[in-house]
Each structure stands twice: as structure tokens, then as C-alpha cells.
Amino acid sequence: MASHGNKPALEVIPRDEEKIKKIWKTAFILLILTSIEFVFAFTIPRGLLLYGIFIALTIWKAKYIMMVFMHLGDEAKPLFYSIIVPLIFLVWLVIALVKEGTDIFHIRW
Amino acid sequence: MSTTATAIGVSPKRGVWGGGNEPLKASYGKLMMWFFLLSDIFTFAAFLITYASIRVSYPAYAGPADQFVGSNEYWPVPEMVFDAIPFTHSVHPPLAFVGLMTFILIMSSVTMVLAVEAGHRNDRNDVTKWLLWTLLGGITFLSCQAWEWTHFIHGTDGGSLITYVNKLGQVVTETVHGANLSVNEYGPAAFAQLFFFITGFHGFHVTIGVFLLFLAFYQSAVGVYERRGHYEMVEKIGLYWHFVDLVWVFVFTFFYLI
């Protein structure tokens, strides 16, 4: 009767240290990958190799953010694919516009 | 919720997609946030791919990086453009300040995911604490960006000698300081335009995120979510905030590194 008129308070579940450890581990990986990008920016000469490494590291980081921080990996498979599969259109856009830019370069210079 | 599946269940006449169940096992709000983010991914991708397209249409600066001079004849080296830090005028550590901004945003993403985790446990104190840290991270990031924009617009002491078509339609050669939408001391006009649009649109998203975070922080602190019985709002705002971080990861690579 003590709680009469009040909504029952939510039960607080104790911390799961494993989960929290995983979050900090992911954060650490993100910081390491960013540091690697930083070091490479000043040690590897500019060129396709360096740009390739940068893009690979960036997509790697994006994977961690989406799968661990945004929990996309834990969602139902249809939801996962309905977010990931449409991104395939971007591949076309990259190819089309980079080719366009290269052609403009050849005409202009 | 999976507990409602037996109560409503799969309609024998209409099957899984006939309604009354949740095939994607996520709430309406979370689904709509995901599909909004998908559309936003396309928007930012369009911006960044446009950057790539315009960039390859200009020659890259070919000389040694430390002898870089701004010119609209070639694309600038980003590490020589973004080399200023606040409170000092004499040292120019390349990319140091933007590295700090990246660090701040990643850390605020970590505190956000800790807030979401605390929300799953209905732990009001932890949610409020981590949301406050995230809010502080967001505000710090925006302040850094404001400083960076100010520096970019005002430019360096020396400026660069640029030949361009001015507002009266005359071809002029003069020393240009800083940047605006028609001419800048760093590179082709498109360089500053893209800088303003891409980092500006991202900063706009961060600003919206800071408002949302403040809302969630306030509501969590006064117990709105506790009375509601769940912390799903924190989860949805968390998705948005991680997305902002995700976009910055790409902006950082394509604008500042490549």
C-alpha cells in the first residue's frame, strides 16, 4: 500500500561489466585506427596507395561504429540488409562522378 | 516486443507481412530513425563524392609539402591549409587541431553508447551522467568548429597572390586573405565552397544533435523516461549521434587526409 498512487519505479539492472568493456575496447580500436591514419599522412608519400589505405581504414572504422555503437549487427537480418544493400548505389555514383571529374581534367588542362 | 508475438501472432490468413507482428523486431521510432539516417547517408555521400569529382578535375599540388603556396591553379594540400591551433600564432602543427576535434567527437560517441547501455538497464543516474558528458563533447566540438571556420575565413597573415575574376567581371591579380564563396587564398574557389558546405552541413547536424541531447538529458534528469517505463528516446537520439560521428569519420578522411 506504500506505493499507492505512485507508479512502480523501474527496476535498475546492475551493470554488465563485459558489455561496458566491449564498448571501451571498440573506442580504443577507433582511436588506434585514427592514429594510424595520422601517422601515415606524414610518412607515406601521397598517391593511390596512401589513398587506398585511408579509404580502407575509414570503412573499417565505419563498420565498428555501425555494428557496435549503433547495434546494427544485433538487429533483425531484414533490417540489417535494408540499410546496407541500398548503399551499393553509392559505388556507381563514385565511379560515375570520379570518371566525369577525370574527363573534365583532361579537357581543361 | 517479442512478448506480444504470442498475443497477436502471425495472422493465419495474411502471413508474416500481413500486420499484427513485428518482422523487423524494432519499434516504429527506431525504424524511422534508421531510414532517415539511410537518406542522410545518401545526402552526405553526394557531398563527398562531389568533392572527389571536383578534386580530380584539378591538378594536385606537386611540389614538396613544406613549400606549399596557395593558388587556384591546383588543389591545395590539406595538411598545409589546416595547420593552425588556438592561442598561438607561431607554431603550425599540421592537422593537430582537427585531430583533437576528431578525438572529442569519438569520445562523445563513446559516452553516448554508455548512456544507451545505461538506458537498457533503466539506470536513471547513469543515463543522465553519460548524456551530460555527451552534451559537453558536442558543445566542445561545435566550439572548435566555430574557431576553425573563423580562422579559415580570416586566413593567414601572408595570404596568397591569386588571379581571379572579381565581382565586376575584371581579371585581377591581388593578395587574397582568407576565404569566401568566390575566392580564397588556399586553392580553387570550389575548395572553400566545398569546405563551407560539407563541414557546415555536418556542423548543422551536430547542432541539431546537441539540442536533442539536451532534451534527452533534461527529460532523463527529471524522470520523464522513468515514468514512461523505458529509455527508447535515448536509444533513438543515440543512433542519430553515432551517425554524426560516422559522417565525421568520412569527412575527416576525404577532406583533411586525402
HADDOCK unambig.tbl for C-alpha pairs under 7 A between the chains (distance, minus, plus):
assign (segid A and resid 10 and name CA) (segid B and resid 122 and name CA) 6.36 0.50 0.50
assign (segid A and resid 10 and name CA) (segid B and resid 226 and name CA) 6.40 0.50 0.50
assign (segid A and resid 10 and name CA) (segid B and resid 229 and name CA) 6.57 0.50 0.50
assign (segid A and resid 11 and name CA) (segid B and resid 122 and name CA) 6.69 0.50 0.50
assign (segid A and resid 12 and name CA) (segid B and resid 121 and name CA) 5.71 0.50 0.50
assign (segid A and resid 12 and name CA) (segid B and resid 122 and name CA) 5.15 0.50 0.50
assign (segid A and resid 12 and name CA) (segid B and resid 123 and name CA) 5.34 0.50 0.50
assign (segid A and resid 13 and name CA) (segid B and resid 121 and name CA) 4.78 0.50 0.50
assign (segid A and resid 13 and name CA) (segid B and resid 122 and name CA) 6.74 0.50 0.50
assign (segid A and resid 14 and name CA) (segid B and resid 121 and name CA) 6.99 0.50 0.50
assign (segid A and resid 27 and name CA) (segid B and resid 110 and name CA) 6.43 0.50 0.50
assign (segid A and resid 41 and name CA) (segid B and resid 257 and name CA) 6.51 0.50 0.50
assign (segid A and resid 51 and name CA) (segid B and resid 258 and name CA) 6.25 0.50 0.50
assign (segid A and resid 54 and name CA) (segid B and resid 253 and name CA) 6.69 0.50 0.50
assign (segid A and resid 58 and name CA) (segid B and resid 249 and name CA) 6.67 0.50 0.50
assign (segid A and resid 58 and name CA) (segid B and resid 250 and name CA) 6.54 0.50 0.50
assign (segid A and resid 58 and name CA) (segid B and resid 253 and name CA) 6.92 0.50 0.50
assign (segid A and resid 62 and name CA) (segid B and resid 246 and name CA) 6.10 0.50 0.50
assign (segid A and resid 65 and name CA) (segid B and resid 246 and name CA) 6.69 0.50 0.50
assign (segid A and resid 69 and name CA) (segid B and resid 113 and name CA) 5.97 0.50 0.50
assign (segid A and resid 69 and name CA) (segid B and resid 242 and name CA) 6.92 0.50 0.50
assign (segid A and resid 70 and name CA) (segid B and resid 239 and name CA) 5.72 0.50 0.50
assign (segid A and resid 70 and name CA) (segid B and resid 242 and name CA) 6.66 0.50 0.50
assign (segid A and resid 76 and name CA) (segid B and resid 24 and name CA) 5.54 0.50 0.50
assign (segid A and resid 76 and name CA) (segid B and resid 25 and name CA) 6.27 0.50 0.50
assign (segid A and resid 78 and name CA) (segid B and resid 24 and name CA) 6.37 0.50 0.50
assign (segid A and resid 79 and name CA) (segid B and resid 24 and name CA) 5.73 0.50 0.50
assign (segid A and resid 83 and name CA) (segid B and resid 38 and name CA) 6.45 0.50 0.50
assign (segid A and resid 94 and name CA) (segid B and resid 49 and name CA) 6.04 0.50 0.50
assign (segid A and resid 97 and name CA) (segid B and resid 49 and name CA) 6.98 0.50 0.50
assign (segid A and resid 97 and name CA) (segid B and resid 53 and name CA) 5.30 0.50 0.50
assign (segid A and resid 98 and name CA) (segid B and resid 52 and name CA) 6.45 0.50 0.50
assign (segid A and resid 98 and name CA) (segid B and resid 53 and name CA) 4.75 0.50 0.50
assign (segid A and resid 98 and name CA) (segid B and resid 56 and name CA) 6.97 0.50 0.50
assign (segid A and resid 100 and name CA) (segid B and resid 53 and name CA) 6.85 0.50 0.50
assign (segid A and resid 101 and name CA) (segid B and resid 53 and name CA) 4.55 0.50 0.50
assign (segid A and resid 101 and name CA) (segid B and resid 54 and name CA) 5.83 0.50 0.50
assign (segid A and resid 101 and name CA) (segid B and resid 56 and name CA) 5.44 0.50 0.50
assign (segid A and resid 101 and name CA) (segid B and resid 57 and name CA) 4.60 0.50 0.50
assign (segid A and resid 102 and name CA) (segid B and resid 56 and name CA) 5.65 0.50 0.50
assign (segid A and resid 102 and name CA) (segid B and resid 57 and name CA) 5.43 0.50 0.50
assign (segid A and resid 104 and name CA) (segid B and resid 57 and name CA) 5.47 0.50 0.50
assign (segid A and resid 105 and name CA) (segid B and resid 56 and name CA) 6.81 0.50 0.50
assign (segid A and resid 105 and name CA) (segid B and resid 57 and name CA) 4.09 0.50 0.50
assign (segid A and resid 105 and name CA) (segid B and resid 58 and name CA) 5.93 0.50 0.50
